[in-house]
Amino acid sequence: MDQPQKLEATFSTLVISIASSAIVSLGIEKNPQTNQFEKNLDLAQYSIDLLIMLRDKTRNNLSESERNYIDAIIQDLQLKFVQAK
C-alpha cells in the first residue's frame, strides 16, 4: 500500500497558497468550496497585501530565487487585480 506523500512546508508553498486565495478572490478560478466563480476584490487585495508584507518582513532572509519568485507573483497578481477592477 502506498503511503501518502508528506507535505513539506516551504516558502514557495506558503506564497502559492496565499496567491491561490487571491486568484479565487479575483474570480479567475472557481472557489473550491462552492465550485462557483466569486469576485471579492477586498479579499484579493488583502491576499496581495499579505504577500507584500511577507516579502518585506523576509527581505534579507530570502535566496535570490525566492525573492524573484515572490516578486513575480506579486507583480502578476497586481496586474490581474487592476484588470479585474
Gaussian input, Z-matrix of N, CA and C with variables (Angstrom, degrees):
# hf/3-21g

backbone

0 1
 N
 C     1     B1
 C     2     B2     1     A1
 N     3     B3     2     A2     1     D1
 C     4     B4     3     A3     2     D2
 C     5     B5     4     A4     3     D3
 N     6     B6     5     A5     4     D4
 C     7     B7     6     A6     5     D5
 C     8     B8     7     A7     6     D6
 N     9     B9     8     A8     7     D7
 C    10    B10     9     A9     8     D8
 C    11    B11    10    A10     9     D9
 N    12    B12    11    A11    10    D10
 C    13    B13    12    A12    11    D11
 C    14    B14    13    A13    12    D12
 N    15    B15    14    A14    13    D13
 C    16    B16    15    A15    14    D14
 C    17    B17    16    A16    15    D15
 N    18    B18    17    A17    16    D16
 C    19    B19    18    A18    17    D17
 C    20    B20    19    A19    18    D18
 N    21    B21    20    A20    19    D19
 C    22    B22    21    A21    20    D20
 C    23    B23    22    A22    21    D21
 N    24    B24    23    A23    22    D22
 C    25    B25    24    A24    23    D23
 C    26    B26    25    A25    24    D24
 N    27    B27    26    A26    25    D25
 C    28    B28    27    A27    26    D26
 C    29    B29    28    A28    27    D27
 N    30    B30    29    A29    28    D28
 C    31    B31    30    A30    29    D29
 C    32    B32    31    A31    30    D30
 N    33    B33    32    A32    31    D31
 C    34    B34    33    A33    32    D32
 C    35    B35    34    A34    33    D33
 N    36    B36    35    A35    34    D34
 C    37    B37    36    A36    35    D35
 C    38    B38    37    A37    36    D36
 N    39    B39    38    A38    37    D37
 C    40    B40    39    A39    38    D38
 C    41    B41    40    A40    39    D39
 N    42    B42    41    A41    40    D40
 C    43    B43    42    A42    41    D41
 C    44    B44    43    A43    42    D42
 N    45    B45    44    A44    43    D43
 C    46    B46    45    A45    44    D44
 C    47    B47    46    A46    45    D45
 N    48    B48    47    A47    46    D46
 C    49    B49    48    A48    47    D47
 C    50    B50    49    A49    48    D48
 N    51    B51    50    A50    49    D49
 C    52    B52    51    A51    50    D50
 C    53    B53    52    A52    51    D51
 N    54    B54    53    A53    52    D52
 C    55    B55    54    A54    53    D53
 C    56    B56    55    A55    54    D54
 N    57    B57    56    A56    55    D55
 C    58    B58    57    A57    56    D56
 C    59    B59    58    A58    57    D57
 N    60    B60    59    A59    58    D58
 C    61    B61    60    A60    59    D59
 C    62    B62    61    A61    60    D60
 N    63    B63    62    A62    61    D61
 C    64    B64    63    A63    62    D62
 C    65    B65    64    A64    63    D63
 N    66    B66    65    A65    64    D64
 C    67    B67    66    A66    65    D65
 C    68    B68    67    A67    66    D66
 N    69    B69    68    A68    67    D67
 C    70    B70    69    A69    68    D68
 C    71    B71    70    A70    69    D69
 N    72    B72    71    A71    70    D70
 C    73    B73    72    A72    71    D71
 C    74    B74    73    A73    72    D72
 N    75    B75    74    A74    73    D73
 C    76    B76    75    A75    74    D74
 C    77    B77    76    A76    75    D75
 N    78    B78    77    A77    76    D76
 C    79    B79    78    A78    77    D77
 C    80    B80    79    A79    78    D78
 N    81    B81    80    A80    79    D79
 C    82    B82    81    A81    80    D80
 C    83    B83    82    A82    81    D81
 N    84    B84    83    A83    82    D82
 C    85    B85    84    A84    83    D83
 C    86    B86    85    A85    84    D84
 N    87    B87    86    A86    85    D85
 C    88    B88    87    A87    86    D86
 C    89    B89    88    A88    87    D87
 N    90    B90    89    A89    88    D88
 C    91    B91    90    A90    89    D89
 C    92    B92    91    A91    90    D90
 N    93    B93    92    A92    91    D91
 C    94    B94    93    A93    92    D92
 C    95    B95    94    A94    93    D93
 N    96    B96    95    A95    94    D94
 C    97    B97    96    A96    95    D95
 C    98    B98    97    A97    96    D96
 N    99    B99    98    A98    97    D97
 C   100   B100    99    A99    98    D98
 C   101   B101   100   A100    99    D99
 N   102   B102   101   A101   100   D100
 C   103   B103   102   A102   101   D101
 C   104   B104   103   A103   102   D102
 N   105   B105   104   A104   103   D103
 C   106   B106   105   A105   104   D104
 C   107   B107   106   A106   105   D105
 N   108   B108   107   A107   106   D106
 C   109   B109   108   A108   107   D107
 C   110   B110   109   A109   108   D108
 N   111   B111   110   A110   109   D109
 C   112   B112   111   A111   110   D110
 C   113   B113   112   A112   111   D111
 N   114   B114   113   A113   112   D112
 C   115   B115   114   A114   113   D113
 C   116   B116   115   A115   114   D114
 N   117   B117   116   A116   115   D115
 C   118   B118   117   A117   116   D116
 C   119   B119   118   A118   117   D117
 N   120   B120   119   A119   118   D118
 C   121   B121   120   A120   119   D119
 C   122   B122   121   A121   120   D120
 N   123   B123   122   A122   121   D121
 C   124   B124   123   A123   122   D122
 C   125   B125   124   A124   123   D123
 N   126   B126   125   A125   124   D124
 C   127   B127   126   A126   125   D125
 C   128   B128   127   A127   126   D126
 N   129   B129   128   A128   127   D127
 C   130   B130   129   A129   128   D128
 C   131   B131   130   A130   129   D129
 N   132   B132   131   A131   130   D130
 C   133   B133   132   A132   131   D131
 C   134   B134   133   A133   132   D132
 N   135   B135   134   A134   133   D133
 C   136   B136   135   A135   134   D134
 C   137   B137   136   A136   135   D135
 N   138   B138   137   A137   136   D136
 C   139   B139   138   A138   137   D137
 C   140   B140   139   A139   138   D138
 N   141   B141   140   A140   139   D139
 C   142   B142   141   A141   140   D140
 C   143   B143   142   A142   141   D141
 N   144   B144   143   A143   142   D142
 C   145   B145   144   A144   143   D143
 C   146   B146   145   A145   144   D144
 N   147   B147   146   A146   145   D145
 C   148   B148   147   A147   146   D146
 C   149   B149   148   A148   147   D147
 N   150   B150   149   A149   148   D148
 C   151   B151   150   A150   149   D149
 C   152   B152   151   A151   150   D150
 N   153   B153   152   A152   151   D151
 C   154   B154   153   A153   152   D152
 C   155   B155   154   A154   153   D153
 N   156   B156   155   A155   154   D154
 C   157   B157   156   A156   155   D155
 C   158   B158   157   A157   156   D156
 N   159   B159   158   A158   157   D157
 C   160   B160   159   A159   158   D158
 C   161   B161   160   A160   159   D159
 N   162   B162   161   A161   160   D160
 C   163   B163   162   A162   161   D161
 C   164   B164   163   A163   162   D162
 N   165   B165   164   A164   163   D163
 C   166   B166   165   A165   164   D164
 C   167   B167   166   A166   165   D165
 N   168   B168   167   A167   166   D166
 C   169   B169   168   A168   167   D167
 C   170   B170   169   A169   168   D168
 N   171   B171   170   A170   169   D169
 C   172   B172   171   A171   170   D170
 C   173   B173   172   A172   171   D171
 N   174   B174   173   A173   172   D172
 C   175   B175   174   A174   173   D173
 C   176   B176   175   A175   174   D174
 N   177   B177   176   A176   175   D175
 C   178   B178   177   A177   176   D176
 C   179   B179   178   A178   177   D177
 N   180   B180   179   A179   178   D178
 C   181   B181   180   A180   179   D179
 C   182   B182   181   A181   180   D180
 N   183   B183   182   A182   181   D181
 C   184   B184   183   A183   182   D182
 C   185   B185   184   A184   183   D183
 N   186   B186   185   A185   184   D184
 C   187   B187   186   A186   185   D185
 C   188   B188   187   A187   186   D186
 N   189   B189   188   A188   187   D187
 C   190   B190   189   A189   188   D188
 C   191   B191   190   A190   189   D189
 N   192   B192   191   A191   190   D190
 C   193   B193   192   A192   191   D191
 C   194   B194   193   A193   192   D192
 N   195   B195   194   A194   193   D193
 C   196   B196   195   A195   194   D194
 C   197   B197   196   A196   195   D195
 N   198   B198   197   A197   196   D196
 C   199   B199   198   A198   197   D197
 C   200   B200   199   A199   198   D198
 N   201   B201   200   A200   199   D199
 C   202   B202   201   A201   200   D200
 C   203   B203   202   A202   201   D201
 N   204   B204   203   A203   202   D202
 C   205   B205   204   A204   203   D203
 C   206   B206   205   A205   204   D204
 N   207   B207   206   A206   205   D205
 C   208   B208   207   A207   206   D206
 C   209   B209   208   A208   207   D207
 N   210   B210   209   A209   208   D208
 C   211   B211   210   A210   209   D209
 C   212   B212   211   A211   210   D210
 N   213   B213   212   A212   211   D211
 C   214   B214   213   A213   212   D212
 C   215   B215   214   A214   213   D213
 N   216   B216   215   A215   214   D214
 C   217   B217   216   A216   215   D215
 C   218   B218   217   A217   216   D216
 N   219   B219   218   A218   217   D217
 C   220   B220   219   A219   218   D218
 C   221   B221   220   A220   219   D219
 N   222   B222   221   A221   220   D220
 C   223   B223   222   A222   221   D221
 C   224   B224   223   A223   222   D222
 N   225   B225   224   A224   223   D223
 C   226   B226   225   A225   224   D224
 C   227   B227   226   A226   225   D225
 N   228   B228   227   A227   226   D226
 C   229   B229   228   A228   227   D227
 C   230   B230   229   A229   228   D228
 N   231   B231   230   A230   229   D229
 C   232   B232   231   A231   230   D230
 C   233   B233   232   A232   231   D231
 N   234   B234   233   A233   232   D232
 C   235   B235   234   A234   233   D233
 C   236   B236   235   A235   234   D234
 N   237   B237   236   A236   235   D235
 C   238   B238   237   A237   236   D236
 C   239   B239   238   A238   237   D237
 N   240   B240   239   A239   238   D238
 C   241   B241   240   A240   239   D239
 C   242   B242   241   A241   240   D240
 N   243   B243   242   A242   241   D241
 C   244   B244   243   A243   242   D242
 C   245   B245   244   A244   243   D243
 N   246   B246   245   A245   244   D244
 C   247   B247   246   A246   245   D245
 C   248   B248   247   A247   246   D246
 N   249   B249   248   A248   247   D247
 C   250   B250   249   A249   248   D248
 C   251   B251   250   A250   249   D249
 N   252   B252   251   A251   250   D250
 C   253   B253   252   A252   251   D251
 C   254   B254   253   A253   252   D252

   B1=1.4507
   B2=1.5292
   B3=1.3338
   B4=1.4586
   B5=1.5138
   B6=1.3297
   B7=1.4607
   B8=1.5173
   B9=1.3320
   B10=1.4604
   B11=1.5274
   B12=1.3264
   B13=1.4547
   B14=1.5222
   B15=1.3307
   B16=1.4554
   B17=1.5208
   B18=1.3105
   B19=1.4542
   B20=1.5148
   B21=1.3184
   B22=1.4531
   B23=1.5239
   B24=1.3244
   B25=1.4591
   B26=1.5241
   B27=1.3242
   B28=1.4620
   B29=1.5233
   B30=1.3023
   B31=1.4592
   B32=1.5259
   B33=1.3192
   B34=1.4668
   B35=1.5217
   B36=1.3333
   B37=1.4703
   B38=1.5278
   B39=1.3245
   B40=1.4645
   B41=1.5245
   B42=1.3208
   B43=1.4663
   B44=1.5198
   B45=1.3152
   B46=1.4633
   B47=1.5234
   B48=1.3208
   B49=1.4606
   B50=1.5286
   B51=1.3195
   B52=1.4660
   B53=1.5268
   B54=1.3264
   B55=1.4687
   B56=1.5269
   B57=1.3076
   B58=1.4709
   B59=1.5163
   B60=1.3147
   B61=1.4599
   B62=1.5259
   B63=1.3297
   B64=1.4629
   B65=1.5308
   B66=1.3125
   B67=1.4709
   B68=1.5290
   B69=1.3150
   B70=1.4711
   B71=1.5285
   B72=1.3263
   B73=1.4653
   B74=1.5291
   B75=1.3151
   B76=1.4630
   B77=1.5301
   B78=1.3283
   B79=1.4597
   B80=1.5112
   B81=1.3389
   B82=1.4652
   B83=1.5244
   B84=1.3001
   B85=1.4746
   B86=1.5217
   B87=1.3246
   B88=1.4640
   B89=1.5180
   B90=1.3167
   B91=1.4549
   B92=1.5314
   B93=1.3322
   B94=1.4684
   B95=1.5311
   B96=1.3124
   B97=1.4600
   B98=1.5237
   B99=1.3347
   B100=1.4659
   B101=1.5280
   B102=1.3284
   B103=1.4675
   B104=1.5327
   B105=1.3307
   B106=1.4635
   B107=1.5285
   B108=1.3300
   B109=1.4569
   B110=1.5218
   B111=1.3255
   B112=1.4617
   B113=1.5231
   B114=1.3359
   B115=1.4624
   B116=1.5279
   B117=1.3310
   B118=1.4608
   B119=1.5272
   B120=1.3336
   B121=1.4598
   B122=1.5251
   B123=1.3266
   B124=1.4673
   B125=1.5256
   B126=1.3125
   B127=1.4634
   B128=1.5316
   B129=1.3178
   B130=1.4650
   B131=1.5241
   B132=1.3311
   B133=1.4611
   B134=1.5226
   B135=1.3302
   B136=1.4637
   B137=1.5330
   B138=1.3156
   B139=1.4653
   B140=1.5214
   B141=1.3291
   B142=1.4604
   B143=1.5236
   B144=1.3205
   B145=1.4693
   B146=1.5303
   B147=1.3301
   B148=1.4665
   B149=1.5233
   B150=1.3222
   B151=1.4620
   B152=1.5279
   B153=1.3162
   B154=1.4689
   B155=1.5280
   B156=1.3237
   B157=1.4616
   B158=1.5353
   B159=1.3336
   B160=1.4594
   B161=1.5242
   B162=1.3181
   B163=1.4630
   B164=1.5305
   B165=1.3210
   B166=1.4573
   B167=1.5310
   B168=1.3134
   B169=1.4687
   B170=1.5309
   B171=1.3219
   B172=1.4680
   B173=1.5267
   B174=1.2983
   B175=1.4800
   B176=1.5262
   B177=1.3143
   B178=1.4700
   B179=1.5265
   B180=1.3222
   B181=1.4597
   B182=1.5247
   B183=1.3149
   B184=1.4561
   B185=1.5235
   B186=1.3211
   B187=1.4643
   B188=1.5303
   B189=1.3021
   B190=1.4616
   B191=1.5245
   B192=1.3192
   B193=1.4673
   B194=1.5319
   B195=1.3338
   B196=1.4678
   B197=1.5299
   B198=1.3206
   B199=1.4692
   B200=1.5316
   B201=1.3185
   B202=1.4680
   B203=1.5233
   B204=1.3281
   B205=1.4624
   B206=1.5228
   B207=1.3306
   B208=1.4696
   B209=1.5268
   B210=1.3322
   B211=1.4639
   B212=1.5317
   B213=1.3124
   B214=1.4668
   B215=1.5275
   B216=1.3116
   B217=1.4712
   B218=1.5271
   B219=1.3265
   B220=1.4640
   B221=1.5279
   B222=1.3217
   B223=1.4654
   B224=1.5232
   B225=1.3222
   B226=1.4569
   B227=1.5297
   B228=1.3289
   B229=1.4660
   B230=1.5223
   B231=1.3247
   B232=1.4566
   B233=1.5379
   B234=1.3175
   B235=1.4614
   B236=1.5249
   B237=1.3203
   B238=1.4717
   B239=1.5267
   B240=1.3289
   B241=1.4532
   B242=1.5275
   B243=1.3355
   B244=1.4714
   B245=1.5317
   B246=1.3211
   B247=1.4564
   B248=1.5373
   B249=1.3267
   B250=1.4709
   B251=1.5265
   B252=1.3298
   B253=1.4697
   B254=1.5032
   A1=108.90
   A2=116.04
   A3=120.41
   A4=110.54
   A5=114.69
   A6=119.08
   A7=108.32
   A8=116.52
   A9=118.22
   A10=110.52
   A11=114.97
   A12=120.03
   A13=108.99
   A14=115.76
   A15=120.61
   A16=108.97
   A17=115.65
   A18=120.37
   A19=109.33
   A20=115.28
   A21=120.40
   A22=108.85
   A23=115.73
   A24=120.71
   A25=108.73
   A26=116.12
   A27=121.12
   A28=108.90
   A29=115.32
   A30=120.59
   A31=110.10
   A32=117.04
   A33=119.94
   A34=112.46
   A35=118.46
   A36=119.12
   A37=110.87
   A38=117.65
   A39=120.55
   A40=109.89
   A41=116.71
   A42=121.17
   A43=110.50
   A44=117.92
   A45=120.74
   A46=111.20
   A47=117.58
   A48=120.97
   A49=110.71
   A50=116.81
   A51=120.90
   A52=109.92
   A53=116.75
   A54=121.29
   A55=111.06
   A56=117.13
   A57=120.90
   A58=111.03
   A59=115.90
   A60=120.24
   A61=110.56
   A62=116.28
   A63=120.39
   A64=111.11
   A65=116.89
   A66=121.90
   A67=110.65
   A68=116.54
   A69=120.43
   A70=109.36
   A71=117.23
   A72=121.07
   A73=112.47
   A74=116.99
   A75=120.65
   A76=112.01
   A77=116.85
   A78=121.18
   A79=113.30
   A80=116.69
   A81=121.11
   A82=110.66
   A83=115.58
   A84=121.95
   A85=108.79
   A86=115.94
   A87=120.33
   A88=110.91
   A89=115.51
   A90=121.36
   A91=106.79
   A92=118.84
   A93=119.86
   A94=113.28
   A95=117.77
   A96=120.30
   A97=112.46
   A98=116.84
   A99=120.29
   A100=112.81
   A101=116.66
   A102=123.10
   A103=111.39
   A104=115.60
   A105=122.28
   A106=109.41
   A107=116.14
   A108=120.88
   A109=106.98
   A110=116.60
   A111=121.17
   A112=108.74
   A113=115.94
   A114=119.82
   A115=109.06
   A116=115.27
   A117=122.30
   A118=106.35
   A119=115.52
   A120=120.03
   A121=112.71
   A122=117.62
   A123=119.34
   A124=110.70
   A125=116.41
   A126=120.66
   A127=111.10
   A128=116.50
   A129=120.42
   A130=109.94
   A131=117.11
   A132=120.77
   A133=110.55
   A134=116.75
   A135=121.38
   A136=110.41
   A137=117.73
   A138=121.35
   A139=111.18
   A140=116.82
   A141=120.67
   A142=109.99
   A143=116.39
   A144=120.51
   A145=111.62
   A146=117.05
   A147=120.42
   A148=110.67
   A149=116.65
   A150=120.55
   A151=111.18
   A152=116.84
   A153=120.49
   A154=109.97
   A155=116.74
   A156=120.86
   A157=110.74
   A158=116.94
   A159=121.18
   A160=110.35
   A161=116.68
   A162=120.71
   A163=111.31
   A164=116.15
   A165=119.92
   A166=112.11
   A167=117.13
   A168=121.14
   A169=112.62
   A170=116.65
   A171=120.18
   A172=111.25
   A173=116.61
   A174=123.42
   A175=114.32
   A176=119.28
   A177=121.54
   A178=113.27
   A179=116.71
   A180=119.98
   A181=113.29
   A182=117.29
   A183=120.78
   A184=110.92
   A185=114.85
   A186=118.81
   A187=107.64
   A188=116.52
   A189=120.25
   A190=110.99
   A191=116.86
   A192=119.51
   A193=111.31
   A194=117.42
   A195=120.28
   A196=110.54
   A197=116.86
   A198=121.77
   A199=109.84
   A200=116.74
   A201=120.63
   A202=111.20
   A203=116.30
   A204=122.26
   A205=110.96
   A206=117.08
   A207=119.33
   A208=110.89
   A209=117.72
   A210=120.38
   A211=110.75
   A212=116.68
   A213=121.18
   A214=110.90
   A215=116.97
   A216=120.64
   A217=110.44
   A218=116.64
   A219=119.99
   A220=110.11
   A221=117.49
   A222=120.54
   A223=111.28
   A224=116.59
   A225=121.08
   A226=110.56
   A227=116.59
   A228=119.79
   A229=111.82
   A230=117.06
   A231=119.46
   A232=110.90
   A233=117.19
   A234=121.33
   A235=110.58
   A236=116.67
   A237=120.67
   A238=110.84
   A239=117.37
   A240=121.69
   A241=110.66
   A242=116.24
   A243=120.76
   A244=109.88
   A245=117.30
   A246=121.27
   A247=111.29
   A248=116.89
   A249=121.29
   A250=112.69
   A251=117.22
   A252=120.58
   A253=112.14
   D1=131.37
   D2=179.57
   D3=-72.31
   D4=137.87
   D5=176.21
   D6=-85.18
   D7=145.14
   D8=178.42
   D9=-63.48
   D10=146.02
   D11=-179.81
   D12=-69.94
   D13=132.04
   D14=178.98
   D15=-75.96
   D16=131.27
   D17=177.30
   D18=-79.38
   D19=136.39
   D20=-179.87
   D21=-108.78
   D22=129.23
   D23=177.66
   D24=-81.73
   D25=111.78
   D26=179.36
   D27=-128.68
   D28=165.33
   D29=177.09
   D30=-58.95
   D31=-44.94
   D32=-177.35
   D33=-66.25
   D34=-34.37
   D35=177.76
   D36=-70.03
   D37=-34.14
   D38=175.36
   D39=-65.00
   D40=-47.04
   D41=-179.65
   D42=-60.77
   D43=-46.27
   D44=-177.51
   D45=-68.33
   D46=-31.25
   D47=176.88
   D48=-64.57
   D49=-46.52
   D50=178.70
   D51=-66.96
   D52=-41.85
   D53=179.65
   D54=-63.16
   D55=-37.49
   D56=178.45
   D57=-63.03
   D58=-38.61
   D59=176.32
   D60=-61.97
   D61=-41.26
   D62=178.18
   D63=-63.92
   D64=-41.79
   D65=-179.54
   D66=-61.64
   D67=-41.94
   D68=177.75
   D69=-66.61
   D70=-43.05
   D71=-178.92
   D72=-67.50
   D73=-25.22
   D74=176.03
   D75=-79.50
   D76=-6.72
   D77=179.45
   D78=79.30
   D79=18.17
   D80=-178.91
   D81=-83.91
   D82=-37.68
   D83=177.17
   D84=-118.93
   D85=156.37
   D86=177.65
   D87=-70.92
   D88=145.40
   D89=172.67
   D90=-67.11
   D91=121.57
   D92=-176.16
   D93=-65.47
   D94=-20.04
   D95=179.54
   D96=-81.82
   D97=-32.93
   D98=-177.18
   D99=-110.23
   D100=-13.37
   D101=-176.38
   D102=58.88
   D103=30.96
   D104=178.83
   D105=-123.88
   D106=153.06
   D107=171.01
   D108=-80.74
   D109=123.99
   D110=-177.92
   D111=-133.98
   D112=124.71
   D113=179.99
   D114=-102.13
   D115=125.21
   D116=175.75
   D117=-139.20
   D118=91.04
   D119=-173.79
   D120=-66.46
   D121=-29.38
   D122=176.50
   D123=-64.30
   D124=-43.56
   D125=179.08
   D126=-69.14
   D127=-35.97
   D128=176.41
   D129=-63.37
   D130=-44.59
   D131=179.08
   D132=-62.86
   D133=-39.22
   D134=178.07
   D135=-60.43
   D136=-44.26
   D137=179.86
   D138=-64.46
   D139=-41.16
   D140=177.42
   D141=-64.56
   D142=-42.62
   D143=177.59
   D144=-61.94
   D145=-36.58
   D146=176.43
   D147=-61.42
   D148=-43.23
   D149=179.48
   D150=-65.09
   D151=-40.24
   D152=177.93
   D153=-63.60
   D154=-44.24
   D155=178.36
   D156=-62.59
   D157=-42.42
   D158=178.53
   D159=-61.14
   D160=-44.79
   D161=178.10
   D162=-61.54
   D163=-44.79
   D164=-178.04
   D165=-67.38
   D166=-39.15
   D167=-178.10
   D168=-74.10
   D169=-20.96
   D170=-178.99
   D171=-108.87
   D172=14.74
   D173=-171.01
   D174=-43.48
   D175=-52.21
   D176=-175.49
   D177=-94.76
   D178=10.46
   D179=-178.31
   D180=-116.03
   D181=7.17
   D182=-178.68
   D183=-102.19
   D184=146.20
   D185=171.19
   D186=-71.79
   D187=166.92
   D188=179.23
   D189=-60.93
   D190=-40.53
   D191=-179.47
   D192=-67.75
   D193=-38.08
   D194=176.79
   D195=-65.38
   D196=-41.77
   D197=179.31
   D198=-63.16
   D199=-45.71
   D200=178.60
   D201=-63.22
   D202=-38.89
   D203=-179.39
   D204=-62.09
   D205=-52.38
   D206=-177.46
   D207=-68.66
   D208=-35.94
   D209=177.39
   D210=-61.57
   D211=-44.74
   D212=-178.84
   D213=-64.82
   D214=-41.09
   D215=179.96
   D216=-66.18
   D217=-43.53
   D218=179.00
   D219=-61.87
   D220=-46.37
   D221=-179.82
   D222=-60.69
   D223=-43.46
   D224=-179.97
   D225=-63.04
   D226=-45.01
   D227=-179.38
   D228=-66.88
   D229=-37.86
   D230=178.26
   D231=-63.46
   D232=-40.21
   D233=176.75
   D234=-63.85
   D235=-45.71
   D236=178.95
   D237=-63.25
   D238=-35.51
   D239=178.18
   D240=-62.74
   D241=-46.99
   D242=179.42
   D243=-61.59
   D244=-40.88
   D245=179.85
   D246=-67.05
   D247=-31.12
   D248=-177.63
   D249=-78.13
   D250=-19.38
   D251=-178.97
   D252=-68.40

